[in-house]
């Protein structure tokens, strides 16, 4: 493509010169001829130059007009007369130079009426040869007194603008024995016109201390001097209309705001970024302007959009997330700032960001309660009944319950994600199998890491089997036993290194250690038992099962009616796990039931009954509520919740409507329309085609249920999880560093609001770090093949 462009440029200049010779062009084409420079290696066109026919000097073809002005009009060319002949008087048959691979004789001027020394002749010839990209020998009329040939210096290597007279050029006869530096030639160029008799001596004496490395700097210095003498700089890039420039800068500012944390304001001052803006014709973007006027304007725009969406909704739910770190987050170190984000869930399924709260260390329940209530009153003013309820990742026992008791119309839920994630620690604390595996793994990992002979052997086999080596990650001695995260990490390390561990047992170094230390024989005996690996696999399998369920909850963001089915589905999977690994179901069921009761809310049962999505078709063809899947206590919860959400005078009417709903249900056509599913093109799973239809059917078709319908529409849309916007940890570190600066915290609030508002509009809830981990640093094979085929026949080891 580059060769074609060069060829096209050359042909265009030839055509322009041909027209000029015929009297339809600029005067200077009488003296400037286009030259096509070929690559000496590939033979393809490399560049286009202009050759002065009077003195054979060669220039860049980027700006012929400026070349003519600099070289011809200002007297630089020694053979140019101030009153040139008309261009039309030139013979039209004069062919332009077509290639740069000419022999030395072709680059020698055909006729010259002015006496010149051999040195100047060689200088002119070297200009043509250097522009042609060839390293040739040229010594016409060579005499014994002639100076030694000089090494050619390619001007393009030193970023010299060839629109000016070629100063850094020279001639070579032998690349293996270069003569004095071309810097001397560049320095002596301007001197030769005034002192031609001392030119050779000057070339030999002017040697800079930096040697060849100074060539580029000297060329830039000469270029700067010439530009200052004749400031006719061409525009740096394409010229854009003001409207286009403003639009482009607006998009650039939006990108910086929405990605802040991954992209900082300081990035705008990076030289490469400034060069990019200059290349595309955009002015530099001021960091101060970006952090003040543009940030304020974008924040007010996003805030107005958010307020408008909330104002259009009849009711909403507050979501607060960040009070409790997710799983085993290493980012929430003690003393660091933690971000709690408060969002508003609307009936139409959208979520808008409201505000961010920065906390550090222990947060009292009363403080959280005040923050939540202040957020509600700030949105609603006096109409606080617009807030249907709150979903939060913490404070169910105190703050959420207190607000619900004080305001009976509210339904305050504990995050479903946190409930399932807490199961991992529950099993680690209460299931005997987890304790056994934890003790065995700590013993094994500590032994391998602490014994130098065993550690070296282990790392040797790690490199052999996996291509990398490292220590087994062991929890700190003072780690919290209630947090199973470090134990699970250690279990994963042992499973992924199982093949290397088996090879260690066969190594001679292990046999030597086992003869000296009883612990080595004990560990060898443990590792040779299939029971050890089966127990390890069982623990890993159950934790992975729960973690996958948590990931689904985080991505799908289920509604409140899905809570009971999700817990029942997990209960079935745990029973299958118990059967597969021969674990007593009683212990696992006990742990699961305990966590279920902690998270359960009566609204789960009520929403499950009122949501048309879960209606069941009976023998007569009716679609009826799934009361048969509720326990007697859960049925009572449905009655109690519905009567609490209506006035005391209307309670009996609401219960009558509930009985009618229980016996009649929904028209089969509408029920099938609500339950219609389609395949998700991304995940491939079958999902509800229209999630809003459950609420809309109550508002449009089931109008005879006046009180029950009001309760249903306020329950069905409630989110069961508070998972939402994730802040970049780079921004969190910046917040921690500026937590005592009022201006810094205000700016952080605005940046977080803009970023969260943009991500929630696009329904992108993952952080940039998560995307990088998934896309850039993800495993090549896609799935994490943890076991790596390590369950070999231990009897053969």
Phi, psi and omega in degrees: 000320180293320179297319178296319180295319178296316180298319180295319178297317180297312180299324179294318178293322177298318180295318179297317180294321179299316178295322181295322178297330179277003177098011182241047181191188184287154184293329190287348179292349175294336186243350182249128180240133177291140177234130176266116182266123180263150175287127183294337181272313185262341183079000180275155177302133184250316180197172179240132179236167174244130179250130176282122183286349182271321183231004177068013175289149185241138184226168173292147180265014184289329183214083183301323182297315180293323177300315179297319181295315182288317189272320187266306187290325186271009172082012179291322179285123183290339186256004183272131176269143183294344178240083185291156175290153176302142183295333181290344180281350179289148176291130183288346182277359181291112184280142175285157176294138186247343183212157181258009180263031182288157177283167179304326180294327180289333180273352178282135181300135183292331182204140181214122182268003184245136179289132178222149177288162179297332181293315179293326177297315179296325181296317179294317180296322180293329178298314179294319181293319180293320179294330179283352177079019181251149173249098184235168176260139181214112180215067178295142179054043183295132180236168181293335182272359182289146179291161179296144179298151182251153182285135178294140174242117179291115184300329183295336180293334185251017175057038179276131179283112183284002173290345177260167179303138183290108181259327182261073179222154178197183186239147179230141171246337182208109183293340182282340181231076182291149177268190185310152187305145178294345175300323179297320179295318180296320181288330184269359186298309183289339183281338189288334182287333181264330182228068183297332183287338181258010185299315184294319179295321180296320181298325183278336185268326185280088176238124183276156185293334182277354181066215183299333182294342180275353184299312182297316181296321180293320178297319178295323178297313178298319180297318180296319179298317181292324178293322179292325178291324180224080184287093176229048183293136177283157180300143185293336183202188179297144179273122181252149175293154183301322179297320179292321179296314180298319180294318180295318179293326176296316178297320179296316179296318178300319180296317180296317181295314185289335181251017185297139189111313171274328178236126183253165177299327181296337179298335181291338180270001181293133182304321180294322179292319177296321178296323178296313178301318180296323182294323182268006174086022180252144176286159177296144180264121183291130178295324179294317178297320181295320184277355182239275188295313181292320178297316179297316181297316180294322179296314180295326177295312179294322180295319179295319178296317180296314180297323180294320179294318179294321181296327182286340184275145179283328179205171185202173176233136176272134177240126179235126184223140178121352176297328182238125180299142179291127175047244187242052186296128177275353183279331186277061181289156183297134178090345180277155179293140176241142183257123172252120180253137180249123181236169181237118176270126184256157183300332182280007176095353180272158178231133179239143181283144181245304182197167177240142178237129181259126180230162174210139180072209184285134179246119179293149179298324181295323178296316178298320179299318179294318180299315181296315182291323176298322179295320179295311182293329178295324180279313190270334189071241179272345183267065185290344179289354172295331179278112182286327182174188183226142168238128186221155180273003180200170174071031177294320187287333185241286187300310182294319181292321178297316179295323179291321178292324180285332183229091190299339181284351184272146175239104185255123189244151171269141185301130180295325179300313181296325178298315180289320180296327180292340178300328181298313178292327177298314178295320179297330183270325190248344181266122183303324182302319182296322179294319179298313181296319179299314180296316180296319182291319178298318180297313182293311184295319179296320180295314182295319183287328189271337181268114185303316181297317181290320181297317179294320178296318180297315181291329176298315181284334173297313178298321181294319186270324189240348180085005177210163183218153180183172178280156170285131183282114182252138178298152175297157183296328182259023180291154182285126181292341179283348180257109183276357183304308179299326178294317180297321177299318179294320178299317178298317180299317181293319179294317181290339180254016186300319181297317178295322179295322177294323179290331178299322180298332180273351183287149182295327182295326179289324179296324179293316181293321182294334177285340184259329187237127179295328181298327179294317178294324179295317179291321178298317179297319179295317182289336180280349180275128176299333181300322180300314182288325177295318178294321178298315179295323181297313179297314180298320182295317182292316179297319179295323177300314180292320180296321177296321176298319178297321179296321177296318179297319182294324182277322185272338179050070186293158175272172188296329181293342181274354186297308181299313178300325180292318178293323178292321178296318178294323179299318179296317181295323180291325175297319177296322178296318178298319180292322183291320186254011175058048177256139180296126182293331184302314181295314182295318179297322180296316178296317181295316181296321181297316178291323179300316181293327178294324184266343187297143174225139180305334179295337175302311182292317181296315180294323178299323180282324186273343181281118179300344181297334185252015175294146183243137179278128179265187184295330182277355180097357179282151174255109189244156179297148185276058180296333185292345179269358179264149172282162178305323180292324179290327175297320177295325178299324179297312180298315183295321182291316181297316180293332177288329184274357175241170179290160182299325181290334184262001186299315183293327177293319179297321179291326176295318178295325177297320177297319178297318178297324181291326184268327185259322180068213185241149177305134184304324181295313179293322179297317179293325178294320179293321185272007180297132181241156175217159184280131177287122183295340183272308183269339183081002180273155176279125181229160179298131183294319182227092184298336182279352185293332179299319179282321184294328181292330175288324183280339186244320186258316184272051184285344180288342177269080188294308182281314180297326179295320178297318178295318184298312184292332179280340180268316191298325185279350185298135177279142180267353181226149180262004181300134181203230183298136176248128180272143176294137181289338174295323175291323179296322177294322177295320179296318179298323181287335184243026185293341181261007179256120181295314179297321179295319180290324176296318178295320179296319177302316181293317180296317179295318180297314181296314181297314181294319180300318180293314182295321180289328175296321180270001181056041174251102186259353180274153178276166179296326177298320179297320179295318178297317180297324183282322188262316185272314185259011180290163181290146182295327182273003178086283183277153179275099181279081190295313187288332175053039177055046185266351184277072180277171178291106184293343180291338181272356182275000000 
